[in-house]
């Protein structure tokens, strides 16, 4: 066994990538981009569908976009500036030296 005073434990300054969050971000991006690209293609190509189908598809896509936006906004963290201030005060209080 090595002497811990002579050989201190190494600490890393690297920050790990949060793979779970990155996976959800990529999945959400594909879930929005692929249908949007298909919708743009349908609107851009003339004579692909009738006028009634175009109106129906427009209304459905608008509704889906509103649902997706509301879902995303409701899924955000409930952090605000008071939470950040409380965290900073708690960290400062834990670093203060106690008087004896």
Biopython code that builds the backbone (N, CA, C, O; Angstrom):
import numpy as np
from Bio.PDB.StructureBuilder import StructureBuilder

atoms = [
    (1, "UNK", "N", (0.845, -1.176, 0.000)),
    (1, "UNK", "CA", (0.000, 0.000, 0.000)),
    (1, "UNK", "C", (0.890, 1.239, 0.000)),
    (1, "UNK", "O", (1.915, 1.295, 0.679)),
    (2, "UNK", "N", (0.472, 2.214, -0.770)),
    (2, "UNK", "CA", (1.264, 3.428, -0.868)),
    (2, "UNK", "C", (0.903, 4.393, 0.243)),
    (2, "UNK", "O", (-0.187, 4.327, 0.812)),
    (3, "UNK", "N", (1.820, 5.282, 0.542)),
    (3, "UNK", "CA", (1.616, 6.270, 1.589)),
    (3, "UNK", "C", (0.689, 7.370, 1.057)),
    (3, "UNK", "O", (1.036, 8.014, 0.067)),
    (4, "UNK", "N", (-0.496, 7.615, 1.685)),
    (4, "UNK", "CA", (-1.433, 8.596, 1.149)),
    (4, "UNK", "C", (-0.908, 10.036, 1.225)),
    (4, "UNK", "O", (-1.329, 10.883, 0.438)),
    (5, "UNK", "N", (-0.012, 10.318, 2.146)),
    (5, "UNK", "CA", (0.516, 11.672, 2.237)),
    (5, "UNK", "C", (1.533, 11.911, 1.124)),
    (5, "UNK", "O", (1.584, 12.998, 0.547)),
    (6, "UNK", "N", (2.329, 10.913, 0.828)),
    (6, "UNK", "CA", (3.347, 11.041, -0.208)),
    (6, "UNK", "C", (2.716, 11.044, -1.601)),
    (6, "UNK", "O", (3.179, 11.753, -2.495)),
    (7, "UNK", "N", (1.674, 10.261, -1.779)),
    (7, "UNK", "CA", (0.993, 10.163, -3.072)),
    (7, "UNK", "C", (-0.480, 10.536, -2.879)),
    (7, "UNK", "O", (-1.306, 9.660, -2.624)),
    (8, "UNK", "N", (-0.819, 11.821, -2.998)),
    (8, "UNK", "CA", (-2.222, 12.206, -2.781)),
    (8, "UNK", "C", (-3.123, 11.656, -3.888)),
    (8, "UNK", "O", (-2.684, 11.390, -5.007)),
    (9, "UNK", "N", (-4.356, 11.501, -3.541)),
    (9, "UNK", "CA", (-5.331, 10.988, -4.500)),
    (9, "UNK", "C", (-5.562, 12.013, -5.603)),
    (9, "UNK", "O", (-5.731, 13.201, -5.330)),
    (10, "UNK", "N", (-5.570, 11.549, -6.845)),
    (10, "UNK", "CA", (-5.771, 12.422, -7.979)),
    (10, "UNK", "C", (-7.255, 12.728, -8.144)),
    (10, "UNK", "O", (-8.107, 11.858, -7.964)),
    (11, "UNK", "N", (-7.545, 13.959, -8.483)),
    (11, "UNK", "CA", (-8.922, 14.353, -8.752)),
    (11, "UNK", "C", (-9.000, 14.875, -10.172)),
    (11, "UNK", "O", (-8.063, 15.500, -10.668)),
    (12, "UNK", "N", (-10.106, 14.617, -10.811)),
    (12, "UNK", "CA", (-10.297, 15.018, -12.195)),
    (12, "UNK", "C", (-11.082, 16.323, -12.251)),
    (12, "UNK", "O", (-12.007, 16.544, -11.469)),
    (13, "UNK", "N", (-10.701, 17.172, -13.181)),
    (13, "UNK", "CA", (-11.444, 18.407, -13.386)),
    (13, "UNK", "C", (-12.392, 18.284, -14.567)),
    (13, "UNK", "O", (-13.085, 19.243, -14.907)),
    (14, "UNK", "N", (-12.431, 17.122, -15.194)),
    (14, "UNK", "CA", (-13.303, 16.912, -16.351)),
    (14, "UNK", "C", (-14.752, 16.773, -15.890)),
    (14, "UNK", "O", (-15.035, 16.186, -14.846)),
    (15, "UNK", "N", (-15.643, 17.317, -16.676)),
    (15, "UNK", "CA", (-17.073, 17.220, -16.388)),
    (15, "UNK", "C", (-17.665, 16.145, -17.301)),
    (15, "UNK", "O", (-17.545, 16.250, -18.522)),
    (16, "UNK", "N", (-18.299, 15.120, -16.741)),
    (16, "UNK", "CA", (-18.855, 14.068, -17.601)),
    (16, "UNK", "C", (-20.037, 14.566, -18.431)),
    (16, "UNK", "O", (-20.788, 15.443, -18.005)),
    (17, "UNK", "N", (-20.181, 14.005, -19.593)),
    (17, "UNK", "CA", (-21.312, 14.332, -20.447)),
    (17, "UNK", "C", (-22.531, 13.608, -19.909)),
    (17, "UNK", "O", (-22.476, 12.415, -19.608)),
    (18, "UNK", "N", (-23.622, 14.330, -19.792)),
    (18, "UNK", "CA", (-24.848, 13.719, -19.304)),
    (18, "UNK", "C", (-25.533, 13.041, -20.483)),
    (18, "UNK", "O", (-26.281, 13.677, -21.225)),
    (19, "UNK", "N", (-25.274, 11.747, -20.651)),
    (19, "UNK", "CA", (-25.760, 11.043, -21.832)),
    (19, "UNK", "C", (-27.272, 10.902, -21.842)),
    (19, "UNK", "O", (-27.884, 10.919, -22.910)),
    (20, "UNK", "N", (-27.880, 10.764, -20.682)),
    (20, "UNK", "CA", (-29.328, 10.599, -20.651)),
    (20, "UNK", "C", (-30.025, 11.860, -21.150)),
    (20, "UNK", "O", (-30.992, 11.782, -21.906)),
    (21, "UNK", "N", (-29.530, 13.027, -20.723)),
    (21, "UNK", "CA", (-30.121, 14.283, -21.169)),
    (21, "UNK", "C", (-29.873, 14.486, -22.657)),
    (21, "UNK", "O", (-30.762, 14.947, -23.373)),
    (22, "UNK", "N", (-28.671, 14.145, -23.135)),
    (22, "UNK", "CA", (-28.369, 14.300, -24.558)),
    (22, "UNK", "C", (-29.252, 13.379, -25.389)),
    (22, "UNK", "O", (-29.699, 13.774, -26.465)),
    (23, "UNK", "N", (-29.514, 12.168, -24.920)),
    (23, "UNK", "CA", (-30.368, 11.228, -25.644)),
    (23, "UNK", "C", (-31.778, 11.777, -25.772)),
    (23, "UNK", "O", (-32.385, 11.696, -26.840)),
    (24, "UNK", "N", (-32.305, 12.339, -24.677)),
    (24, "UNK", "CA", (-33.659, 12.889, -24.723)),
    (24, "UNK", "C", (-33.736, 14.107, -25.639)),
    (24, "UNK", "O", (-34.748, 14.323, -26.305)),
    (25, "UNK", "N", (-32.666, 14.904, -25.673)),
    (25, "UNK", "CA", (-32.642, 16.076, -26.547)),
    (25, "UNK", "C", (-32.655, 15.657, -28.003)),
    (25, "UNK", "O", (-33.384, 16.238, -28.807)),
    (26, "UNK", "N", (-31.856, 14.654, -28.356)),
    (26, "UNK", "CA", (-31.807, 14.179, -29.741)),
    (26, "UNK", "C", (-33.133, 13.544, -30.133)),
    (26, "UNK", "O", (-33.619, 13.760, -31.243)),
    (27, "UNK", "N", (-33.719, 12.768, -29.240)),
    (27, "UNK", "CA", (-35.009, 12.141, -29.519)),
    (27, "UNK", "C", (-36.094, 13.194, -29.733)),
    (27, "UNK", "O", (-36.907, 13.078, -30.651)),
    (28, "UNK", "N", (-36.103, 14.218, -28.887)),
    (28, "UNK", "CA", (-37.093, 15.283, -29.047)),
    (28, "UNK", "C", (-36.869, 16.047, -30.342)),
    (28, "UNK", "O", (-37.829, 16.449, -31.000)),
    (29, "UNK", "N", (-35.608, 16.251, -30.714)),
    (29, "UNK", "CA", (-35.314, 16.960, -31.966)),
    (29, "UNK", "C", (-35.826, 16.172, -33.168)),
    (29, "UNK", "O", (-36.433, 16.746, -34.072)),
    (30, "UNK", "N", (-35.586, 14.867, -33.184)),
    (30, "UNK", "CA", (-36.101, 14.048, -34.287)),
    (30, "UNK", "C", (-37.624, 14.020, -34.281)),
    (30, "UNK", "O", (-38.247, 14.023, -35.343)),
    (31, "UNK", "N", (-38.220, 13.993, -33.111)),
    (31, "UNK", "CA", (-39.675, 13.980, -33.026)),
    (31, "UNK", "C", (-40.316, 15.256, -33.535)),
    (31, "UNK", "O", (-41.490, 15.250, -33.904)),
    (32, "UNK", "N", (-39.568, 16.351, -33.563)),
    (32, "UNK", "CA", (-40.093, 17.608, -34.073)),
    (32, "UNK", "C", (-39.666, 17.834, -35.518)),
    (32, "UNK", "O", (-40.476, 18.255, -36.344)),
    (33, "UNK", "N", (-38.408, 17.559, -35.828)),
    (33, "UNK", "CA", (-37.860, 17.891, -37.151)),
    (33, "UNK", "C", (-38.418, 17.001, -38.257)),
    (33, "UNK", "O", (-38.756, 17.502, -39.329)),
    (34, "UNK", "N", (-38.521, 15.709, -38.028)),
    (34, "UNK", "CA", (-38.976, 14.797, -39.084)),
    (34, "UNK", "C", (-40.418, 15.091, -39.511)),
    (34, "UNK", "O", (-40.662, 15.221, -40.710)),
    (35, "UNK", "N", (-41.381, 15.201, -38.597)),
    (35, "UNK", "CA", (-42.732, 15.559, -39.049)),
    (35, "UNK", "C", (-42.798, 16.946, -39.677)),
    (35, "UNK", "O", (-43.548, 17.159, -40.629)),
    (36, "UNK", "N", (-42.019, 17.892, -39.153)),
    (36, "UNK", "CA", (-42.013, 19.225, -39.727)),
    (36, "UNK", "C", (-41.467, 19.202, -41.156)),
    (36, "UNK", "O", (-42.011, 19.870, -42.036)),
    (37, "UNK", "N", (-40.395, 18.436, -41.392)),
    (37, "UNK", "CA", (-39.840, 18.333, -42.745)),
    (37, "UNK", "C", (-40.849, 17.682, -43.695)),
    (37, "UNK", "O", (-40.988, 18.113, -44.839)),
    (38, "UNK", "N", (-41.547, 16.654, -43.228)),
    (38, "UNK", "CA", (-42.570, 16.017, -44.069)),
    (38, "UNK", "C", (-43.707, 16.986, -44.374)),
    (38, "UNK", "O", (-44.226, 17.004, -45.490)),
    (39, "UNK", "N", (-44.092, 17.782, -43.398)),
    (39, "UNK", "CA", (-45.157, 18.757, -43.606)),
    (39, "UNK", "C", (-44.726, 19.842, -44.595)),
    (39, "UNK", "O", (-45.508, 20.238, -45.459)),
    (40, "UNK", "N", (-43.492, 20.320, -44.472)),
    (40, "UNK", "CA", (-42.981, 21.323, -45.414)),
    (40, "UNK", "C", (-42.938, 20.749, -46.825)),
    (40, "UNK", "O", (-43.274, 21.437, -47.789)),
    (41, "UNK", "N", (-42.525, 19.492, -46.946)),
    (41, "UNK", "CA", (-42.476, 18.867, -48.276)),
    (41, "UNK", "C", (-43.890, 18.769, -48.866)),
    (41, "UNK", "O", (-44.085, 19.043, -50.050)),
    (42, "UNK", "N", (-44.869, 18.383, -48.052)),
    (42, "UNK", "CA", (-46.239, 18.284, -48.558)),
    (42, "UNK", "C", (-46.782, 19.643, -48.990)),
    (42, "UNK", "O", (-47.503, 19.741, -49.983)),
    (43, "UNK", "N", (-46.437, 20.690, -48.243)),
    (43, "UNK", "CA", (-46.903, 22.030, -48.615)),
    (43, "UNK", "C", (-46.149, 22.587, -49.821)),
    (43, "UNK", "O", (-46.704, 23.383, -50.579)),
    (44, "UNK", "N", (-44.898, 22.182, -50.008)),
    (44, "UNK", "CA", (-44.066, 22.745, -51.073)),
    (44, "UNK", "C", (-44.333, 22.105, -52.434)),
    (44, "UNK", "O", (-44.217, 22.771, -53.462)),
    (45, "UNK", "N", (-44.686, 20.836, -52.449)),
    (45, "UNK", "CA", (-44.896, 20.135, -53.719)),
    (45, "UNK", "C", (-46.321, 20.402, -54.203)),
    (45, "UNK", "O", (-47.278, 20.033, -53.522)),
    (46, "UNK", "N", (-46.478, 21.029, -55.354)),
    (46, "UNK", "CA", (-47.839, 21.327, -55.825)),
    (46, "UNK", "C", (-48.572, 20.056, -56.271)),
    (46, "UNK", "O", (-47.959, 19.080, -56.704)),
    (47, "UNK", "N", (-49.862, 20.102, -56.152)),
    (47, "UNK", "CA", (-50.749, 19.017, -56.592)),
    (47, "UNK", "C", (-50.515, 17.708, -55.838)),
    (47, "UNK", "O", (-50.844, 16.638, -56.350)),
    (48, "UNK", "N", (-49.963, 17.777, -54.653)),
    (48, "UNK", "CA", (-49.780, 16.560, -53.863)),
    (48, "UNK", "C", (-51.083, 16.138, -53.205)),
    (48, "UNK", "O", (-51.355, 14.949, -53.036)),
    (49, "UNK", "N", (-51.888, 17.137, -52.835)),
    (49, "UNK", "CA", (-53.143, 16.838, -52.157)),
    (49, "UNK", "C", (-54.185, 17.893, -52.524)),
    (49, "UNK", "O", (-53.861, 18.948, -53.068)),
    (50, "UNK", "N", (-55.413, 17.588, -52.219)),
    (50, "UNK", "CA", (-56.490, 18.529, -52.536)),
    (50, "UNK", "C", (-56.514, 19.674, -51.522)),
    (50, "UNK", "O", (-55.821, 19.630, -50.506)),
    (51, "UNK", "N", (-57.313, 20.688, -51.808)),
    (51, "UNK", "CA", (-57.395, 21.853, -50.931)),
    (51, "UNK", "C", (-57.986, 21.497, -49.564)),
    (51, "UNK", "O", (-57.551, 22.021, -48.540)),
    (52, "UNK", "N", (-58.969, 20.613, -49.555)),
    (52, "UNK", "CA", (-59.585, 20.212, -48.287)),
    (52, "UNK", "C", (-58.575, 19.458, -47.428)),
    (52, "UNK", "O", (-58.501, 19.672, -46.218)),
    (53, "UNK", "N", (-57.807, 18.583, -48.048)),
    (53, "UNK", "CA", (-56.782, 17.853, -47.317)),
    (53, "UNK", "C", (-55.710, 18.807, -46.796)),
    (53, "UNK", "O", (-55.206, 18.633, -45.687)),
    (54, "UNK", "N", (-55.367, 19.804, -47.588)),
    (54, "UNK", "CA", (-54.376, 20.794, -47.164)),
    (54, "UNK", "C", (-54.862, 21.566, -45.935)),
    (54, "UNK", "O", (-54.095, 21.778, -44.996)),
    (55, "UNK", "N", (-56.115, 21.981, -45.935)),
    (55, "UNK", "CA", (-56.666, 22.701, -44.791)),
    (55, "UNK", "C", (-56.702, 21.789, -43.564)),
    (55, "UNK", "O", (-56.325, 22.206, -42.468)),
    (56, "UNK", "N", (-57.154, 20.550, -43.745)),
    (56, "UNK", "CA", (-57.217, 19.607, -42.630)),
    (56, "UNK", "C", (-55.824, 19.335, -42.065)),
    (56, "UNK", "O", (-55.640, 19.312, -40.848)),
    (57, "UNK", "N", (-54.856, 19.132, -42.938)),
    (57, "UNK", "CA", (-53.486, 18.871, -42.497)),
    (57, "UNK", "C", (-52.891, 20.095, -41.799)),
    (57, "UNK", "O", (-52.130, 19.961, -40.841)),
    (58, "UNK", "N", (-53.237, 21.266, -42.277)),
    (58, "UNK", "CA", (-52.763, 22.491, -41.635)),
    (58, "UNK", "C", (-53.321, 22.617, -40.222)),
    (58, "UNK", "O", (-52.582, 22.947, -39.294)),
    (59, "UNK", "N", (-54.596, 22.363, -40.052)),
    (59, "UNK", "CA", (-55.210, 22.448, -38.726)),
    (59, "UNK", "C", (-54.647, 21.395, -37.767)),
    (59, "UNK", "O", (-54.390, 21.684, -36.599)),
    (60, "UNK", "N", (-54.463, 20.185, -38.265)),
    (60, "UNK", "CA", (-53.908, 19.122, -37.424)),
    (60, "UNK", "C", (-52.475, 19.456, -37.028)),
    (60, "UNK", "O", (-52.084, 19.270, -35.876)),
    (61, "UNK", "N", (-51.692, 19.951, -37.986)),
    (61, "UNK", "CA", (-50.291, 20.271, -37.669)),
    (61, "UNK", "C", (-50.200, 21.449, -36.711)),
    (61, "UNK", "O", (-49.330, 21.466, -35.841)),
    (62, "UNK", "N", (-51.077, 22.428, -36.854)),
    (62, "UNK", "CA", (-51.091, 23.548, -35.928)),
    (62, "UNK", "C", (-51.463, 23.084, -34.518)),
    (62, "UNK", "O", (-50.851, 23.511, -33.539)),
    (63, "UNK", "N", (-52.452, 22.223, -34.421)),
    (63, "UNK", "CA", (-52.819, 21.670, -33.115)),
    (63, "UNK", "C", (-51.704, 20.851, -32.494)),
    (63, "UNK", "O", (-51.451, 20.949, -31.293)),
    (64, "UNK", "N", (-51.031, 20.039, -33.312)),
    (64, "UNK", "CA", (-49.920, 19.237, -32.798)),
    (64, "UNK", "C", (-48.772, 20.124, -32.336)),
    (64, "UNK", "O", (-48.131, 19.833, -31.327)),
    (65, "UNK", "N", (-48.509, 21.204, -33.067)),
    (65, "UNK", "CA", (-47.445, 22.130, -32.669)),
    (65, "UNK", "C", (-47.779, 22.809, -31.347)),
    (65, "UNK", "O", (-46.901, 22.981, -30.501)),
    (66, "UNK", "N", (-49.043, 23.198, -31.159)),
    (66, "UNK", "CA", (-49.449, 23.818, -29.894)),
    (66, "UNK", "C", (-49.344, 22.839, -28.731)),
    (66, "UNK", "O", (-48.907, 23.214, -27.643)),
    (67, "UNK", "N", (-49.738, 21.600, -28.949)),
    (67, "UNK", "CA", (-49.620, 20.586, -27.899)),
    (67, "UNK", "C", (-48.151, 20.334, -27.570)),
    (67, "UNK", "O", (-47.791, 20.226, -26.397)),
    (68, "UNK", "N", (-47.305, 20.240, -28.584)),
    (68, "UNK", "CA", (-45.879, 20.013, -28.357)),
    (68, "UNK", "C", (-45.248, 21.180, -27.604)),
    (68, "UNK", "O", (-44.435, 20.969, -26.704)),
    (69, "UNK", "N", (-45.613, 22.398, -27.960)),
    (69, "UNK", "CA", (-45.064, 23.565, -27.283)),
    (69, "UNK", "C", (-45.510, 23.620, -25.824)),
    (69, "UNK", "O", (-44.698, 23.880, -24.936)),
    (70, "UNK", "N", (-46.782, 23.380, -25.577)),
    (70, "UNK", "CA", (-47.266, 23.382, -24.191)),
    (70, "UNK", "C", (-46.643, 22.262, -23.376)),
    (70, "UNK", "O", (-46.322, 22.459, -22.204)),
    (71, "UNK", "N", (-46.467, 21.096, -23.970)),
    (71, "UNK", "CA", (-45.833, 19.985, -23.272)),
    (71, "UNK", "C", (-44.397, 20.324, -22.918)),
    (71, "UNK", "O", (-43.942, 20.043, -21.809)),
    (72, "UNK", "N", (-43.683, 20.927, -23.856)),
    (72, "UNK", "CA", (-42.290, 21.298, -23.600)),
    (72, "UNK", "C", (-42.204, 22.356, -22.501)),
    (72, "UNK", "O", (-41.355, 22.262, -21.615)),
    (73, "UNK", "N", (-43.077, 23.361, -22.555)),
    (73, "UNK", "CA", (-43.043, 24.417, -21.536)),
    (73, "UNK", "C", (-43.409, 23.875, -20.160)),
    (73, "UNK", "O", (-42.818, 24.286, -19.161)),
    (74, "UNK", "N", (-44.367, 22.966, -20.091)),
    (74, "UNK", "CA", (-44.754, 22.400, -18.796)),
    (74, "UNK", "C", (-43.722, 21.416, -18.264)),
    (74, "UNK", "O", (-43.697, 21.132, -17.067)),
    (75, "UNK", "N", (-42.883, 20.901, -19.130)),
    (75, "UNK", "CA", (-41.861, 19.953, -18.703)),
    (75, "UNK", "C", (-40.580, 20.595, -18.217)),
    (75, "UNK", "O", (-39.674, 19.895, -17.765)),
    (76, "UNK", "N", (-40.484, 21.925, -18.302)),
    (76, "UNK", "CA", (-39.272, 22.609, -17.862)),
    (76, "UNK", "C", (-39.177, 22.573, -16.347)),
    (76, "UNK", "O", (-40.177, 22.435, -15.642)),
    (77, "UNK", "N", (-37.950, 22.701, -15.867)),
    (77, "UNK", "CA", (-37.715, 22.700, -14.425)),
    (77, "UNK", "C", (-38.363, 23.926, -13.786)),
    (77, "UNK", "O", (-38.529, 24.961, -14.431)),
    (78, "UNK", "N", (-38.722, 23.798, -12.530)),
    (78, "UNK", "CA", (-39.396, 24.888, -11.843)),
    (78, "UNK", "C", (-38.411, 25.773, -11.092)),
    (78, "UNK", "O", (-38.738, 26.299, -10.028)),
    (79, "UNK", "N", (-37.223, 25.941, -11.626)),
    (79, "UNK", "CA", (-36.214, 26.780, -10.984)),
    (79, "UNK", "C", (-36.469, 28.252, -11.326)),
    (79, "UNK", "O", (-36.833, 28.589, -12.452)),
    (80, "UNK", "N", (-36.275, 29.087, -10.365)),
    (80, "UNK", "CA", (-36.326, 30.521, -10.614)),
    (80, "UNK", "C", (-35.197, 31.177, -9.835)),
    (80, "UNK", "O", (-34.389, 30.477, -9.224)),
    (81, "UNK", "N", (-35.121, 32.482, -9.843)),
    (81, "UNK", "CA", (-33.987, 33.170, -9.232)),
    (81, "UNK", "C", (-33.932, 32.975, -7.723)),
    (81, "UNK", "O", (-32.848, 33.005, -7.140)),
    (82, "UNK", "N", (-35.078, 32.777, -7.082)),
    (82, "UNK", "CA", (-35.049, 32.572, -5.635)),
    (82, "UNK", "C", (-34.414, 31.228, -5.279)),
    (82, "UNK", "O", (-33.747, 31.115, -4.251)),
    (83, "UNK", "N", (-34.615, 30.205, -6.122)),
    (83, "UNK", "CA", (-33.949, 28.926, -5.875)),
    (83, "UNK", "C", (-32.436, 29.078, -6.013)),
    (83, "UNK", "O", (-31.681, 28.538, -5.204)),
    (84, "UNK", "N", (-31.998, 29.803, -7.021)),
    (84, "UNK", "CA", (-30.569, 30.001, -7.231)),
    (84, "UNK", "C", (-29.969, 30.780, -6.065)),
    (84, "UNK", "O", (-28.883, 30.446, -5.592)),
    (85, "UNK", "N", (-30.663, 31.813, -5.598)),
    (85, "UNK", "CA", (-30.181, 32.598, -4.467)),
    (85, "UNK", "C", (-30.092, 31.729, -3.210)),
    (85, "UNK", "O", (-29.111, 31.818, -2.472)),
    (86, "UNK", "N", (-31.090, 30.901, -2.960)),
    (86, "UNK", "CA", (-31.058, 30.034, -1.781)),
    (86, "UNK", "C", (-29.893, 29.052, -1.858)),
    (86, "UNK", "O", (-29.242, 28.793, -0.845)),
    (87, "UNK", "N", (-29.619, 28.503, -3.033)),
    (87, "UNK", "CA", (-28.487, 27.586, -3.189)),
    (87, "UNK", "C", (-27.166, 28.296, -2.909)),
    (87, "UNK", "O", (-26.281, 27.736, -2.261)),
    (88, "UNK", "N", (-27.034, 29.525, -3.397)),
    (88, "UNK", "CA", (-25.805, 30.283, -3.173)),
    (88, "UNK", "C", (-25.623, 30.608, -1.695)),
    (88, "UNK", "O", (-24.511, 30.518, -1.175)),
    (89, "UNK", "N", (-26.706, 30.985, -1.013)),
    (89, "UNK", "CA", (-26.613, 31.288, 0.407)),
    (89, "UNK", "C", (-26.280, 30.036, 1.219)),
    (89, "UNK", "O", (-25.523, 30.108, 2.187)),
    (90, "UNK", "N", (-26.836, 28.898, 0.833)),
    (90, "UNK", "CA", (-26.545, 27.657, 1.546)),
    (90, "UNK", "C", (-25.087, 27.257, 1.355)),
    (90, "UNK", "O", (-24.445, 26.779, 2.291)),
    (91, "UNK", "N", (-24.561, 27.451, 0.149)),
    (91, "UNK", "CA", (-23.158, 27.122, -0.095)),
    (91, "UNK", "C", (-22.242, 28.056, 0.692)),
    (91, "UNK", "O", (-21.226, 27.614, 1.230)),
    (92, "UNK", "N", (-22.587, 29.338, 0.766)),
    (92, "UNK", "CA", (-21.769, 30.286, 1.523)),
    (92, "UNK", "C", (-21.822, 29.979, 3.014)),
    (92, "UNK", "O", (-20.816, 30.106, 3.711)),
    (93, "UNK", "N", (-22.980, 29.579, 3.501)),
    (93, "UNK", "CA", (-23.121, 29.266, 4.923)),
    (93, "UNK", "C", (-22.330, 28.018, 5.294)),
    (93, "UNK", "O", (-21.810, 27.927, 6.406)),
    (94, "UNK", "N", (-22.232, 27.066, 4.390)),
    (94, "UNK", "CA", (-21.487, 25.845, 4.695)),
    (94, "UNK", "C", (-19.983, 26.084, 4.670)),
    (94, "UNK", "O", (-19.230, 25.318, 5.271)),
    (95, "UNK", "N", (-19.531, 27.141, 3.982)),
    (95, "UNK", "CA", (-18.101, 27.432, 3.925)),
    (95, "UNK", "C", (-17.645, 28.331, 5.062)),
    (95, "UNK", "O", (-16.446, 28.444, 5.317)),
    (96, "UNK", "N", (-18.594, 28.980, 5.756)),
    (96, "UNK", "CA", (-18.204, 29.887, 6.833)),
    (96, "UNK", "C", (-17.561, 29.108, 7.973)),
    (96, "UNK", "O", (-17.990, 28.005, 8.311)),
    (97, "UNK", "N", (-16.519, 29.704, 8.561)),
    (97, "UNK", "CA", (-15.865, 29.079, 9.693)),
    (97, "UNK", "C", (-16.700, 29.356, 10.948)),
    (97, "UNK", "O", (-17.165, 30.474, 11.166)),
    (98, "UNK", "N", (-16.873, 28.348, 11.740)),
    (98, "UNK", "CA", (-17.664, 28.499, 12.950)),
    (98, "UNK", "C", (-16.799, 29.097, 14.055)),
    (98, "UNK", "O", (-15.636, 28.734, 14.231)),
    (99, "UNK", "N", (-17.401, 30.021, 14.787)),
    (99, "UNK", "CA", (-16.684, 30.619, 15.912)),
    (99, "UNK", "C", (-16.794, 29.717, 17.133)),
    (99, "UNK", "O", (-17.814, 29.072, 17.378)),
    (100, "UNK", "N", (-15.731, 29.701, 17.864)),
    (100, "UNK", "CA", (-15.712, 28.864, 19.062)),
    (100, "UNK", "C", (-15.775, 29.716, 20.285)),
    (100, "UNK", "O", (-15.770, 29.196, 21.401)),
]
sb = StructureBuilder()
sb.init_structure("model")
sb.init_model(0)
sb.init_chain("A")
sb.init_seg("    ")
for serial, (resi, resn, name, xyz) in enumerate(atoms, 1):
    if name == "N":
        sb.init_residue(resn, " ", resi, " ")
    sb.init_atom(name, np.array(xyz, "f"), 0.0, 1.0, " ", f" {name:<3s}", serial, name[0])
structure = sb.get_structure()
